[in-house]
Amino acid sequence: MFATPAFAQAAGASSTSALAGSFIPLVLMIAIMYFLLIRPQQRKAKEHRAMVEALRRGDQVITQGGILGKVSRVMDDGIVEVEVAEGVKIRVVKSTIAQVVNKTEPAAA
């Protein structure tokens, strides 16, 4: 009626191949997630960081809140002064600049 312990145990050699077989899909899923999600996000963040660092006076920008304006001053502490209307200037954090619409040409030396 009861199974003896010798019949209840599995073969020892096949347990290591089963472990390797279940590990391969996990590695493949991680690789797919890296190439489809993580890598493009890192590239986009790098491009945004370069765009923000290249901001200068006279650039027309759009903030993440949808405000369109012209950069009137770039400060060192990560803040940009944006003129949204004649005589109306607001300060925004550099990282909230979503897009640069028109770039100004650098001044000739």
N, C-alpha and C positions, 0 to 999 in steps of 0.2 A: 504494500500500500504506500509506503514512504519511499521516496527515491534516495538512493544512497548518495553520499557526498561526492563520490567519484563521477557519477552521471550528471550531477547538477553543475559542475564546474565547466567553463568553456575552455577551449584549447588556448594555450598560452601564446603561440606564435601568431595567431590572427589578430590579437588585441593591439599590437603595435601597428599593423597595417591599417586597421580600422581607425586608429587615432590619427594617423597621417592622412587618411582619406577624408576625415571630417575636418581637418585643419586647412586643407587646400581651398575649399569654398570660402572660408572666412578670410583668407589672405586675398583671394580674388575680389571679394566684396569691398575690402578696404582699399585695394588698388583702384577699383572703379570709382569709389567715392572720392578718392584723391583727385583723379583726373577729370571727373565731371563736376565736382562741387568746390573743392578746396583750392585747387590751382587757379581756376578762373577768378575766384574771389580775391586771391592774393595779387593777381596781375592787375585787376581793376583797382584795388586799393593802392597799388604802387603808382599807377597812372594818375589817380586822383591826387596823391601826395605830390607828384611832380608838377601837376597843374597848379596846385595851391602854392607851391614854392616859387613858381614862375610868375605869380601875380605881380603887377606893377601899376603905377599910376596911369590912369587913362583907359584901362581895360573895362569893357562892359561885361558885367557878370549877372548871373541869375543865382539867387540863394535857394536853399532847399525849401524855404517858405514861399517861394515864387516871386520874390521881390527882384525887380530888374533895376539896375543902377550902374553907375560909373565909379570905379575906384578912384578916390581922391587922395587917399594916403594909406600906406602900408606901414603898420607899426611892428616893432620887433617882438612884442609879446604875444603874437598869434592873433592879432586883431586887425581888421581892415575897416577903414572908414569909407562908406559907400554913399555917394550922392544920388538920392532917388528922385529929387526934383531940384529946381533952381533954389539954392540956399538951404535945402533940407538934407542933412547928412546924418546917417546912422552908423553905428559901430556894430560890426558882426564878427563872429569868430571865423578865422580863415577856413577851418574845416567844414563850415556850413555852406561854402560856395559850391554850388552844384555844377555850374557850367560857365565857361568863358565864351561869351557871344562874339565879341570883337577884340582882337589883340591889338595893342598899339605897337608901332615900330620903335625899336630902341633908338635913342638920340645918337646922332653922329658925333664922333669924338673930335 
